Each structure stands twice: as structure tokens, then as C-alpha cells.
Amino acid sequence: MSLRRKELSRDRKNKWIFKNTQKLRFDKLVNMCLDKVGSGSTFHVLYKLGRGTGLKEYNAFIKGCIETARNSKDELFQVQQILEAYRLLQLMKERGFPIEEDAFGPFFLYLIDMHMDEQFSLLLEIVKEEDPNLHPRLGYYEMLFWIEMNNEEKVQELCQQIATGESELGTLLHENYLLALCERDRKKELLQLLDIIDITRVSSLDNVASIFRSLGRLSLEAFAELFVLVLKDCDHRAESISDLIYSYASSLRNTSVEEVILKFKEMHGKMDLALLAGSYEKLIDFCLDSTKVYMALDLVDEMCEAGLSLSTGALNAICHACEESCEYMLARRIYKMLCDHKLKPNTETFRSIINLNVRMKDFDNAYAVLKDLGKMNLVPSASMYNAILAGCYREKNKNGVLRVLKEMKDADVKPDSQTFSYLISNCACEEDIIKYYEQLEDVGVNPTKQVFMALINAYAATGQFEKAKEVVKEKGILTKNLHEIKSTLVSSLASHGKMSDALAIYKEMKKNGFSLEPKAVISLIENQHYKGDLKVLLSLLEDLNDPQYWIDGCCRLILYCVRNKELRTAVDLLKKLSDNCRDDDLAREVIFDEVFSHIADSEHPELQIGIDLLQAIKEDLKLYPSRKCLDFLLSACVNGKDLQKARLVWKEYKINGLPYNILSYLRMYQAFLISGDAAAAKHFLSKIPKDDPHVLSVLHACRVTYAKPREEKKKEKKKKKKKKT
């Protein structure tokens, strides 16, 4: 019976994993089809794959159309996608499929965000006709719509319905109106309604949590406490009530992590509720999300002293947070805590702790942790040794590598594909590459995509470029991994100066309908140091769909244009960057600063393109250059010994309302010293405060560098005159 229960449990788990991963894969497939061929042809693509169009497919198509419309800046294209989504809804109705929130929810939110009132009304009618049971839920979107349209009269009308209880659809409709008000934190309306709400009649705990989050954002603590008391009197589970208190406390605005923890504990005390293990773990997650790992560990100590146990998942989350935040020193405290409180780690916990020690370059302690595994009834794994192996390679410690391999052998731990990936990647000659690959085959390890990538990088690093190209023809490569492995080949060839080969493979991949991985695209752009095929580089940029990678690639391409004096393209790219960052002024400013920083750092500054870019930012983009932009450009003029352009930049400070400071005066002082205009240099020198020792040392260096050689030249001229006389 026990075995049978385990089999059933395993079967359910497999079905759940399959169901969820299948949905993710299918959504990815639909998005790819929509991107490449449009929604109309996507039906035919899926039929060719042997898949009929069902409810899940329609929902995915509609969601894909809405996301495509959101990501587009072309109004006509947006309208086309909206019409396509309407057509899909009509097809669903004609074929007898129910219209669910998975289909209409994202559609409504998009129309609300875009203020499309006619389209919203049309969609509302379509859904209302489909199923009367959906009417209460539609109230949520209706209230959101009137709030977004700033129709205060309609908002008050709906609030009045809640207050009087007048509605054919009853409390469920009122609940959805209320959730919309909470979503938009409408304090005025909520204060009118919170006194008359029966929190015990809200249909789900998730909806109650939404109300509590809004109470937190609006700092309505009195109502939060009142609702907690009501729920407690109705015998709600202590864990559920604790979760609601967390929803309130974690949503408080302008509060530190310490204040959130204090408020959470304070409310539990007021309500006479004990802090449970789940409550502590929620606080621990909150600390980790805020990168306050020290506070998370304090909470672990506190809960363990209270006799509560920490789950293995929470323990591993703390270890991973230490890795991500580079808090490597906490490894010792975590390990001590683990031993003192007799927590239950697993192999992943030990791998993380070993990795943290390795990151601190404390290899002895990493091995000491390995030896303690037996005390916890755990056995060492290849991943633990791999963490040490990676550290040895980072430190270029060959003896350390040999020790890891010996320790693995002594512990009877077989190397895995990751072990061989490290070994192959760091080979210094072809013989070693072949040796380790043969060992991989001998021990029966199936080569993974990481192994094939390691082979490519190793062959390229040893100058065996043709053999690196041959790797992609290996029989063991799965089709789904081929584009990633080819991307690694492109990146590796580009980084080793084989740009023509890398671009040829990229063009071939594109011709066959494959796209490069973002990192490979960045590598191609980054390593194109000299004037090449700009059209290809612009095409590469278009292939970057990830916003962060696109910004990175665009910045690098602008720098390429600056190096090669491609002013028009640089300005166009700056405009695109500005449009993409229009909601983030700080990000846009940092990007522009980076471009001018590159000009200033160049060995031979391209001053004219710098001046032209400055004018383009003002005239084409209608933006004001930042102080840093002008500082970098003025510095470039000094380095380029161009007094005329330095004077142009100097005027820009005043034009853009930026007051001169010590640095700007100092740079102009340098510019006039270099040009030999001692009188003007003296004028700027008088503007520089002399109370800072760092400034004094810079001034001294300027005189030594620029003034003395001129004095020597004058002396030489005088000597020559004396000789002639």
C-alpha cells in the first residue's frame, strides 16, 4: 500500500509538471508563430504540427495579439492586432467554446490602459452576451475603466450601489467593484465603504489579501485591525490571518524592512496571535527580496529559539541570496546556525555553502564542510566538487584542480557533464581537449549542450577554429540545443577576431530561420572594432528582443558609430534609445553619459562628432544634455588640445542653465594653459578655490606638465638670440 501511494504521488507530480511545462512551451510556440507569421497563419502552423485549435490555443492566441499590440509603437498595427483579437473571440463563440477570463482579462486591461472607450464597450457586450455568470466579474473591469477615464460621476454611482446594496447581481458584483477600488487605491471611496463591508462574505482569501494590501498602501491600520478581529472571531485559521497581516505590513509605503518586521510583530501581539513558522518564512522572503540577508538570518535564529523549524527550501533561498548579493562571508554564520539549531539541509544547501566558501577563496573550509556531510547523513555530489573546481580555475590554481579530481576519486564520486565542461573549457592544448572528451565517453557521461559549448570555446582559445566549427556537426547534439550551440560558436569566433566567419554563420542561421542568443549578438557588436558592414550590425540589433539586451546592444552600436564617424546612424539610435527610455529619465541620462564618456576616454578623441551629437540631442531629440555629458566633452576637448571646441562646450553650460563648478573651471584652465594663453589661464585659475589639497595637487601637475616646457622654450629662444648677437 505504501509503495502504491508513492507511485500515485509520483504520477500526480509528473502530470502536474507536464501540464505546467507544457503550457509554458505552448505559449512560447504561439508567441514565436505570432511574431514570425501572424495570428492567421498560426492556426495552420499548429494544424501541421498535428494539433487542433482548442480553448487553450484560442486563449494563447488572444493573449499573444494583446502582447504584440502592447509592444508595438505603430498605431495602425495596434488596431490590426485588436481586430484580430476580436475575430478570435467571435470564432470561439461560433465554435462553442466558453469565453473565460484568461481570454478577456488581458484584452480589457489593454483597452483600459489605452483609453479605448468604444472598443471597451464592444468587448463588454460580447462577453455579457456569452455568459450571464460572468457579469459580476465584469464589474471589476468596468470600475477600472471609469477610474482610468476619470469619470468621477460614474465611479460614485457604482459606489452608491455598494453602499445601498442595490443591485440585481448582489454582493459578488459589489465585491468586484471594491477590488477595483483597492487596485487603484481610491482612498476617498474606500473610506465611504469600509465601514459597511462584511469582510467575512468576501468570496476568496486572495480577494481579502488584495483588500489588506490596499489598506497597507493607504496606511489604514484601524480597518486592518478591525478586519483581523472580525475574522478571528469567525474562527478563521491562524495561519490565514497571519498571511493577511503580512499582506498589510509588507504593502506599507515609505517604510524600511525593519519597520515592516516591527509592524508585523506588533499587530500579531495586539491581536494575541502567535507567530508561526510560515509567518517567519514570509518575513524571511521579504528580507531576501530586499537583499537584507543579515535580517533574514536574525529571524532564523529567533524562530529556532522559539522552537519552530525552518524548511529546507527557506534555508536554500537564504544561501542563494548570499550568492546573488555577494555576501560570501555569511557562509560561516549559516553553517554555524545549521549545526547549532540542527536544521535539515540537503545536498543543494551544502553545495551553496561550499560555493560561498570558495568565493571567499577559503578552500580549506570548503573541504571541511565536505567532510562534515556524513554527520548529516548526506553523501557528496559532483556539483559540490564542481563548485571547488570552478574556484580553482578562477584562481588559476592547477594544483587545486588536481586535488579536486583526486578527492572526487577517493570519495567515489563520478564526474558529471559540468565537471567535464570545466575541464575542457580550461584546456591549454588540443591534446588535453581530446583526453578529457575521451574520459567523458569512458565514464558513460552523455555530452550536454554545456559540454559542446566548452569544446567550441576550448578549440577557439587554442586557435583550432576549424575544429570549433566542426563541433556543431556532432551527432549527439539535440535539435532544440543547436541554435544555442551555434550562438556560442559565433560568440567565440567573434571574441577571437574571426569576425568574417562569425558573421557568415550568423547570416546562415538567419537564412534558415534561427535567431542568435542575445549574448552572441552583443559579442558580434562589441567585437566589430573597425568600420564594417553597418547594415549587418543594425540587423543584429533588430534581432534583440529582450529590452535589457537591446539597450546594451544599442549603446555598443552607438559607440561603434562614434568611432567610425557614422553621425546620422548614431543620432537615429540615440533617438530610439530615448524613446525606449522615455519613462526612465535616469536610465536615459546614464546612457547618454556613457556615449560622451567614450569620446573623452578615446586616445584620439573624435571631437567633431561629439559636438554634432550634442547639437543632435538638443535639436532632434529636444532634450537637454546633462552636466556629465558636457564635462566629458570638455575633457575630450582638453585632451584633444582644441581650445576652439572647448569654448563652444563652455558656452553650452550657460545655455542649458548649468552653473560652472570647480571641475569645469579646472578643465578650461588646462585648455588655456595648453594653448599658451597664460592671461586667460590666470583668469580661470582665480575662479578655482584653493582650500582643497586634491585640487592643489592637480593645479601643480598642470603647471609642471604645461607651463614648464613653455618656460624652457622661451629660455632656449633667448639663448639663440644671444648667440646671434
Buried (B, 14 or more C-beta within 10 A) or exposed (E): EEEEEEEEEEEEEEEEEEEEEEEEEBBEBBBBBBBEEBBEEBBEBBEEEEEEBEBBBBBBBBBBBBBBBBEEEEEEEBEBBBEBBBBBBEBBBEEEBEBBBBBBBBBBBBBBEBEBBEBBEBBBEBBEEBEEEBBBBBBBBBBBBBBBBEEEEBBBEBBEBBBEEEBEBEBBBBBBBBBBBBBBBBBEBBEBBBEEBEBEEBEEBEBBBBBBBBBBBBBBBEBBBBBBBBBBEEEBEBEEBBBBBBBBBBBBEEBEBEEBBEBBBEBBEEBEBEBBBBBBBBBBBBBBEBBBBEBBBBBBEBBBEEEBEBBBEBBBBBBBBBBEEEBBEBBBBBBEBBEEBEBEBEBBBBBBBBBBBBBBBBBEBBBEBBEBBEEBEBEBBBBBBBBBBBBBBEEEBEEBBEBBBEBBEEBEBEBBBBBBBBBBBBBEEBEBBEBBBEBBEEEEBEBBBBBBBBBBBBBBBBEBBEBBBEBBEEEEBEEEBBBBBBBBBBBBBBBBEBBEBBBEBBEEBBEEEEBBBBBBBBBBBBBBEEEBEBEBBBBBBEBBEEEEBBBBBBBBBBBBBBBBEBBEBBBBBBBBBBEBBEEEEEBBBBBBBBBBBBBBEBEEBBBEBBBBBBEBBBEBBEBBBBBBBBBBBBBBBBBBEBBEBBBBBBEBBEEBEBEEEBBBBBBBBBBBBBBEBEEBBEBBBEBBEEEEEEBEEBBEEBBEEBBEEEEEEEEEEEEEEEEEE
